[in-house]
Amino acid sequence: MALTIVPYLVGFESQGGAWRYTGFIIGVEDGNSYIAKMLSGATGDWIFRTPYSAVQQKGVLAFFPYLLIGKLSSQPAQHEQLVALFHWFRVLSGVLAILAGYDFISLFINDKKWQWWALVVYTLGGGGGWVLVILEQKNFLGSLPLEFISPESFGFLGLLGLPHLALARALFLWGLAGYLNELPGNLIGTLWLMMGFLQPMYVVVAWVVVTVHFLLYSLVFTVRVKGNKQQIWREVKGFGKVAMWGIIISSPLLVYTAIKFLTDPFLIIWANQNKLPSPHFIHYLIAYGIYFPFVILGLKTLLNSDLRKSILLIGWLLILPLLLTAPVSTQRRLAEGIWIAFSIGMISYFENRNRTKFLEKCILYLAFPSTILIFFGSISTVSNPGTPLFRPILEVEAFKYLSVNASSGSIVLSSYETGNNLPAWAPHRVVLGHGPETMNRPEVEVEIGQFYTFDATDEYRQSILTKYGVDYVFWGPLEKELGTWDPDSADYLSKSFNNKDYAIYQNVLLP
């Protein structure tokens, strides 16, 4: 986790007189949204209402850790504090994810040397996607390689950029470890209830994994003892009870979230826009295919040493194709944690070998090129200031003006990219700025594009300002790319800020 700090330090070192670093390397748009959520918490919110839409919202209990952590910040230099808090959260969450991974691995692998190998593969390993990068096939079958887009499917990407997913993984794995050790079900349920505050979909994955394990192990044990019901019940009732209580106690937040997203009109649209489909199945074959023979042989060895525990990994791997094709908009999320099952299966093969051949060692080393590419690619990217990882300092000055002079929660009309960044610097709402969180984004994007064109009438522009309750209109290079309209010509707008490249206009028609 100390290593993951390096690219960010390079980014902050690279900012100069003309640029300010956003604090992110991957998923910059989502990164800005997390800072915006923290800023919402800092200004008093306890439930989530997105600042990326002008539509009125009831709010939902979501992203609570970001709202809570944001309350540790204050002016001046609040944005810098929020970015620092985000990365403290990321590092701490990553450490916990690694510790939880080690605890889970230790249930299956006994040799200390190979426990560490499994931990390194789980933490830093990737699949064969680096081959596509070398072959300059980065958009193969319409998607980047799996290791570069899916923190759920591997380990390093989540540690590098997404603290809530890393912490959710820690709770997920500790819950599974507790289930296999038949710890009290209320403890398992509490861990997964907390996980629901971070990523509710992972609770579903946990339920599926333990349910499949319970059913599959019960079936295998029934066949082994030839139908002795009393013996079967004695064997399965312990972890069956743990699973039942774990599911019951972790269910309230998931049920609440499901009801909200099925009944709240705002959240229904958000869910429809929030699409994370699984890439083409060939991407999964490229990512995992080289490991299949070793995983199969390793799991065969585990079956002979501990049937009950190994069945969990086998069931998890068998159910993966169904999870990845489930009829939900965020299919990719359902692969959460599967890489640790691959890592354990593969390392179990090596643990039981008297001597590891050179070619077999090469298979292990092939797990790391993707992570090396991500790490050094990140350093290279942040070494050269430019958008979207950096923002022009004059733009940041405009954001800071709004932060100080506009009432909290004011609505600002701007281009998409400006709108994505602004709520991370100022506690205001934008009409357009985030893929899933801007309600009816395609329609809004067309309206904003037309608003800035020279051909639009003043009546049309005033109708847009009224429709979204706009307090301020932002005018900078990104807005000028949308059209040649001159806001100074509009008598319903009053210029309240101006520097070399940016201007902000207040809507004087609002009461």
FILUMRO-644666 format. One line per field, with one value per residue (C-alpha): residue number from 1; x, y, z. Coordinates in pm, whole numbers, always signed. Layout:
lonu c(NUM; ...) .
c1 c(X; ...) .
c2 c(Y; ...) .
c3 c(Z; ...) .
//
This chain:
lonu c(1; 2; 3; 4; 5; 6; 7; 8; 9; 10; 11; 12; 13; 14; 15; 16; 17; 18; 19; 20; 21; 22; 23; 24; 25; 26; 27; 28; 29; 30; 31; 32; 33; 34; 35; 36; 37; 38; 39; 40; 41; 42; 43; 44; 45; 46; 47; 48; 49; 50; 51; 52; 53; 54; 55; 56; 57; 58; 59; 60; 61; 62; 63; 64; 65; 66; 67; 68; 69; 70; 71; 72; 73; 74; 75; 76; 77; 78; 79; 80; 81; 82; 83; 84; 85; 86; 87; 88; 89; 90; 91; 92; 93; 94; 95; 96; 97; 98; 99; 100; 101; 102; 103; 104; 105; 106; 107; 108; 109; 110; 111; 112; 113; 114; 115; 116; 117; 118; 119; 120; 121; 122; 123; 124; 125; 126; 127; 128; 129; 130; 131; 132; 133; 134; 135; 136; 137; 138; 139; 140; 141; 142; 143; 144; 145; 146; 147; 148; 149; 150; 151; 152; 153; 154; 155; 156; 157; 158; 159; 160; 161; 162; 163; 164; 165; 166; 167; 168; 169; 170; 171; 172; 173; 174; 175; 176; 177; 178; 179; 180; 181; 182; 183; 184; 185; 186; 187; 188; 189; 190; 191; 192; 193; 194; 195; 196; 197; 198; 199; 200; 201; 202; 203; 204; 205; 206; 207; 208; 209; 210; 211; 212; 213; 214; 215; 216; 217; 218; 219; 220; 221; 222; 223; 224; 225; 226; 227; 228; 229; 230; 231; 232; 233; 234; 235; 236; 237; 238; 239; 240; 241; 242; 243; 244; 245; 246; 247; 248; 249; 250; 251; 252; 253; 254; 255; 256; 257; 258; 259; 260; 261; 262; 263; 264; 265; 266; 267; 268; 269; 270; 271; 272; 273; 274; 275; 276; 277; 278; 279; 280; 281; 282; 283; 284; 285; 286; 287; 288; 289; 290; 291; 292; 293; 294; 295; 296; 297; 298; 299; 300; 301; 302; 303; 304; 305; 306; 307; 308; 309; 310; 311; 312; 313; 314; 315; 316; 317; 318; 319; 320; 321; 322; 323; 324; 325; 326; 327; 328; 329; 330; 331; 332; 333; 334; 335; 336; 337; 338; 339; 340; 341; 342; 343; 344; 345; 346; 347; 348; 349; 350; 351; 352; 353; 354; 355; 356; 357; 358; 359; 360; 361; 362; 363; 364; 365; 366; 367; 368; 369; 370; 371; 372; 373; 374; 375; 376; 377; 378; 379; 380; 381; 382; 383; 384; 385; 386; 387; 388; 389; 390; 391; 392; 393; 394; 395; 396; 397; 398; 399; 400; 401; 402; 403; 404; 405; 406; 407; 408; 409; 410; 411; 412; 413; 414; 415; 416; 417; 418; 419; 420; 421; 422; 423; 424; 425; 426; 427; 428; 429; 430; 431; 432; 433; 434; 435; 436; 437; 438; 439; 440; 441; 442; 443; 444; 445; 446; 447; 448; 449; 450; 451; 452; 453; 454; 455; 456; 457; 458; 459; 460; 461; 462; 463; 464; 465; 466; 467; 468; 469; 470; 471; 472; 473; 474; 475; 476; 477; 478; 479; 480; 481; 482; 483; 484; 485; 486; 487; 488; 489; 490; 491; 492; 493; 494; 495; 496; 497; 498; 499; 500; 501; 502; 503; 504; 505; 506; 507; 508; 509; 510; 511) .
c1 c(+0; +298; +393; +52; +112; +406; +209; -7; +299; +439; +109; +120; +485; +400; +139; +279; +182; -68; -218; -376; -378; -719; -565; -669; -515; -791; -1162; -1118; -1488; -1588; -1299; -1435; -1777; -1632; -1473; -1805; -1981; -1727; -1785; -2159; -2090; -1870; -2155; -2400; -2552; -2606; -2786; -2683; -2824; -2613; -2480; -2468; -2832; -3063; -3361; -3510; -3427; -3557; -3212; -3092; -2867; -2567; -2197; -2216; -1839; -1761; -2023; -1884; -1515; -1593; -1701; -1335; -1255; -1308; -1204; -949; -784; -1081; -1035; -677; -794; -1063; -817; -575; -857; -960; -611; -580; -907; -769; -444; -617; -879; -607; -414; -730; -806; -456; -483; -823; -681; -401; -647; -862; -563; -435; -749; -641; -261; -47; +310; +422; +624; +330; +91; +306; +315; -64; -91; +141; -52; -385; -261; -43; -139; -330; -427; -317; -457; -107; -72; -348; -165; +159; -33; -192; -540; -645; -1006; -1036; -1403; -1509; -1334; -1003; -836; -1007; -722; -741; -1113; -1239; -1122; -1366; -1191; -839; -666; -433; -670; -896; -599; -471; -789; -1109; -1109; -1471; -1433; -1109; -1272; -1579; -1350; -1191; -1534; -1639; -1338; -1346; -1713; -1635; -1348; -1579; -1839; -1588; -1465; -1827; -1796; -2123; -2362; -2440; -2071; -2071; -2396; -2262; -1953; -2168; -2416; -2124; -2016; -2358; -2283; -1986; -2121; -2462; -2401; -2121; -2375; -2553; -2225; -2163; -2511; -2466; -2124; -2232; -2564; -2393; -2135; -2400; -2603; -2306; -2134; -2459; -2503; -2146; -2160; -2497; -2345; -2045; -2242; -2512; -2814; -2754; -2974; -2862; -2496; -2563; -2748; -2474; -2220; -2399; -2609; -2320; -2224; -2584; -2690; -2402; -2506; -2870; -2796; -2534; -2793; -3069; -2858; -2699; -3030; -3194; -2974; -2992; -3372; -3389; -3166; -3369; -3698; -3556; -3422; -3750; -3981; -3796; -3832; -3497; -3314; -3487; -3337; -2999; -2999; -3091; -2802; -2550; -2432; -2129; -2180; -1936; -1692; -1706; -1640; -1320; -1174; -1226; -1061; -764; -746; -782; -730; -358; -424; -708; -495; -309; -627; -802; -507; -468; -834; -818; -542; -745; -1043; -837; -715; -1025; -1347; -1564; -1341; -1240; -1605; -1652; -1385; -1514; -1874; -1765; -1574; -1858; -2116; -1900; -2039; -2393; -2294; -2125; -2437; -2696; -2977; -2854; -2699; -2384; -2289; -1916; -1955; -2063; -1712; -1600; -1324; -1301; -930; -849; -1016; -796; -488; -549; -624; -312; -78; -223; -85; +264; +249; +215; +494; +828; +1005; +875; +987; +1119; +822; +582; +756; +716; +340; +354; +561; +314; +66; +254; +312; -33; +25; +369; +209; -60; +191; +452; +185; +29; +358; +416; +67; +81; +429; +283; +13; -301; -671; -851; -605; -514; -725; -615; -543; -765; -1055; -988; -993; -1343; -1450; -1314; -1500; -1825; -1730; -1687; -1947; -2241; -2493; -2436; -2636; -2657; -2719; -2458; -2496; -2179; -2029; -2014; -1642; -1665; -1972; -1791; -1513; -1697; -1880; -1545; -1423; -1741; -2050; -2289; -2506; -2463; -2712; -2476; -2160; -2174; -2282; -2514; -2590; -2710; -3073; -3176; -2824; -2872; -3160; -2980; -2661; -2850; -3017; -2689; -2517; -2796; -2789; -2432; -2481; -2510; -2834; -3031; -3283; -3285; -3631; -3486; -3197; -3429; -3651; -3350; -3247; -3600; -3644; -3338; -3350; -3004; -2834; -2506; -2383; -2020; -1825; -1480; -1286; -1493; -1817; -1679; -1622; -1999; -2083; -2000; -2275; -2158; -2313; -2237; -2515; -2778; -2950; -3082; -2725; -2493; -2120; -2003; -1654; -1399; -1035; -831; -1014; -1321; -1631; -1930; -2270; -2552; -2909; -3087; -3431; -3440; -3644) .
c2 c(+0; +230; +149; +262; +609; +671; +760; +1005; +1175; +1209; +1368; +1627; +1696; +1750; +2020; +2366; +2723; +2631; +2305; +2155; +1778; +1616; +1344; +1056; +824; +582; +653; +1029; +1101; +865; +995; +1349; +1217; +1062; +1393; +1563; +1316; +1389; +1761; +1704; +1536; +1826; +2070; +1875; +1590; +1251; +1082; +1086; +1324; +1351; +1697; +1587; +1654; +1953; +1721; +1718; +1406; +1236; +1098; +746; +584; +526; +620; +674; +631; +917; +1144; +1062; +1109; +1441; +1579; +1572; +1857; +2232; +2551; +2672; +2429; +2194; +2021; +1929; +1794; +1584; +1432; +1353; +1194; +990; +845; +775; +585; +405; +300; +181; -10; -169; -286; -445; -612; -763; -883; -1037; -1204; -1357; -1487; -1645; -1795; -1948; -2161; -2353; -2331; -2449; -2385; -2033; -1988; -2069; -1862; -1561; -1658; -1682; -1344; -1179; -1328; -1225; -872; -794; -1061; -1022; -1225; -1244; -908; -766; -970; -762; -445; -565; -661; -313; -464; -249; -233; -599; -698; -354; -360; -297; -606; -722; -628; -265; -211; -458; -422; -701; -953; -898; -728; -444; -204; -177; -117; +156; +351; +245; +245; +146; -160; -262; -231; -419; -700; -719; -759; -1005; -1234; -1215; -1312; -1613; -1714; -1690; -1899; -2177; -2163; -2177; -1854; -1707; -1619; -1280; -1185; -1291; -1106; -791; -795; -829; -568; -324; -436; -333; +30; +8; -201; -371; -600; -775; -889; -1073; -1237; -1347; -1499; -1684; -1823; -1961; -2093; -2276; -2414; -2536; -2708; -2854; -2983; -3130; -3309; -3442; -3553; -3723; -3927; -4017; -4143; -4300; -4120; -4140; -3841; -3810; -3810; -3559; -3326; -3342; -3251; -2958; -2800; -2597; -2393; -2404; -2215; -1970; -1907; -1857; -1599; -1432; -1382; -1268; -1010; -869; -840; -518; -272; -476; -495; -120; -46; -275; -111; +239; +157; -9; +267; +601; +748; +924; +609; +397; +619; +616; +235; +217; +449; +273; -1; -221; -517; -804; -789; -1060; -1405; -1429; -1156; -1386; -1672; -1447; -1330; -1665; -1933; -1990; -2073; -2322; -2642; -2546; -2438; -2765; -2976; -2764; -2794; -3169; -3181; -2962; -3195; -3479; -3277; -3075; -3149; -2892; -2592; -2685; -2723; -2351; -2259; -2514; -2397; -2034; -2099; -2307; -2037; -1757; -1783; -1745; -1445; -1276; -1318; -1236; -1005; -697; -376; -416; -771; -709; -640; -1001; -1131; -982; -1176; -1455; -1391; -1516; -1847; -1871; -1774; -2038; -2309; -2233; -2208; -2528; -2707; -2569; -2631; -3004; -3033; -3169; -2958; -2672; -2680; -2370; -2348; -2376; -2088; -1885; -1931; -1766; -1478; -1421; -1302; -975; -796; -632; -482; -358; -191; -30; +95; +243; +359; +554; +721; +811; +957; +1181; +1303; +1511; +1753; +1769; +1699; +1504; +1415; +1782; +2096; +2442; +2668; +2941; +2694; +2604; +2976; +2994; +2690; +2847; +3169; +2975; +2788; +3113; +3342; +3125; +2981; +2613; +2396; +2654; +2505; +2567; +2509; +2406; +2154; +1789; +1788; +2113; +1980; +1663; +1856; +2150; +1967; +1828; +2184; +2368; +2244; +2307; +2111; +2094; +2024; +1782; +1607; +1231; +932; +745; +1029; +1293; +1204; +1157; +1237; +1196; +1446; +1689; +1670; +1768; +2059; +2193; +2156; +2359; +2618; +2726; +2744; +3077; +2970; +2911; +3181; +3371; +3229; +2876; +2958; +3116; +2809; +2587; +2814; +2802; +2427; +2341; +2633; +2749; +3005; +3041; +2982; +2876; +3002; +2863; +2689; +2369; +2564; +2764; +2432; +2377; +2699; +3059; +3223; +3524; +3534; +3907; +3960; +3815; +4079; +3804; +3714; +3924; +3860; +3798; +3652; +3688; +3593; +3538; +3226; +3182; +3377; +3306; +3463; +3488; +3432; +3759; +3616; +3402; +3554) .
c3 c(+0; +52; -305; -433; -286; -523; -842; -646; -496; -848; -953; -675; -750; -1120; -1063; -1113; -1183; -1454; -1322; -1012; -959; -899; -682; -910; -1165; -1264; -1292; -1260; -1315; -1035; -823; -851; -752; -434; -336; -412; -182; +92; +42; +75; +409; +513; +449; +667; +465; +633; +347; -17; -275; -585; -673; -1038; -1113; -1074; -1020; -672; -470; -157; -74; +1; +258; +31; +16; +391; +458; +219; +376; +720; +634; +467; +804; +912; +670; +676; +501; +401; +155; +196; -139; -52; +284; +117; -128; +159; +362; +57; +28; +400; +366; +59; +228; +546; +345; +132; +437; +577; +242; +238; +599; +530; +221; +426; +686; +415; +232; +556; +578; +270; +245; +536; +423; +518; +202; -18; +197; +111; -254; -260; -86; -340; -632; -476; -409; -709; -961; -1284; -1585; -1945; -2049; -2081; -2401; -2559; -2457; -2618; -2935; -2935; -2894; -2599; -2719; -2810; -2851; -2732; -2394; -2227; -2075; -1758; -1521; -1635; -1577; -1316; -953; -868; -1091; -957; -665; -751; -926; -622; -392; -623; -657; -479; -96; -41; -263; -88; +255; +130; +15; +361; +523; +254; +305; +684; +667; +447; +676; +977; +798; +725; +1085; +1208; +1404; +1538; +1258; +1411; +1372; +1006; +947; +1111; +888; +578; +703; +726; +379; +252; +341; +104; -186; -150; -449; -260; -1; -281; -382; -22; +1; -328; -232; +108; -29; -316; -71; +171; -102; -288; +25; +154; -178; -186; +177; +117; -164; +51; +352; +132; +273; +649; +740; +1101; +1005; +725; +962; +1225; +957; +792; +1067; +1215; +912; +784; +1096; +1053; +692; +787; +1057; +842; +567; +803; +988; +672; +487; +622; +433; +113; +137; +205; -95; -321; -218; -271; -616; -717; -594; -606; -960; -933; -825; -1091; -1362; -1187; -1177; -1546; -1634; -1408; -1642; -1571; -1803; -1804; -2098; -2365; -2213; -2420; -2198; -1899; -2088; -2167; -1807; -1632; -1898; -1844; -1477; -1529; -1537; -1219; -1041; -1129; -1010; -697; -606; -661; -400; -163; -199; -60; +238; +338; +154; +331; +270; -84; -187; -119; -376; -627; -594; -621; -943; -1090; -1023; -1169; -1527; -1394; -1183; -1480; -1693; -1425; -1546; -1357; -1490; -1280; -1380; -1343; -971; -915; -987; -654; -482; -738; -794; -443; -532; -844; -641; -373; -627; -828; -528; -380; -684; -623; -247; -302; -557; -437; -694; -905; -1267; -1440; -1678; -1385; -1210; -1529; -1501; -1160; -1292; -1577; -1315; -1268; -1605; -1603; -1259; -1365; -1670; -1453; -1195; -1429; -1672; -1385; -1301; -1666; -1701; -1395; -1484; -1766; -1643; -1852; -1838; -1705; -1424; -1378; -1395; -1518; -1223; -1367; -1372; -1009; -924; -1073; -870; -553; -626; -635; -320; -126; -284; -390; -148; -72; -307; -586; -931; -1199; -1572; -1758; -1998; -1893; -1801; -1606; -1430; -1330; -1158; -1006; -720; -603; -541; -446; -255; -543; -784; -1158; -1433; -1609; -1490; -1426; -1635; -1397; -1153; -1401; -1446; -1810; -1918; -2298; -2299; -2068; -2274; -2590; -2410; -2269; -2605; -2769; -2488; -2573; -2950; -3133; -3303; -2981; -2898; -2570; -2505; -2530; -2297; -2043; -2057; -1975; -1688; -1550; -1606; -1397; -1154; -1263; -1040; -1233; -1588; -1627; -1927; -2005; -2283; -2258; -2286; -2580; -2760; -2747; -2933; -3011; -2805; -2605; -2255; -2230; -2483; -2248; -2032; -1802; -1696; -1483; -1485; -1128; -1192; -1466; -1516; -1829; -1954; -1735; -1645; -1424; -1483; -1231; -1343; -1259; -1344; -1032; -748) .
//
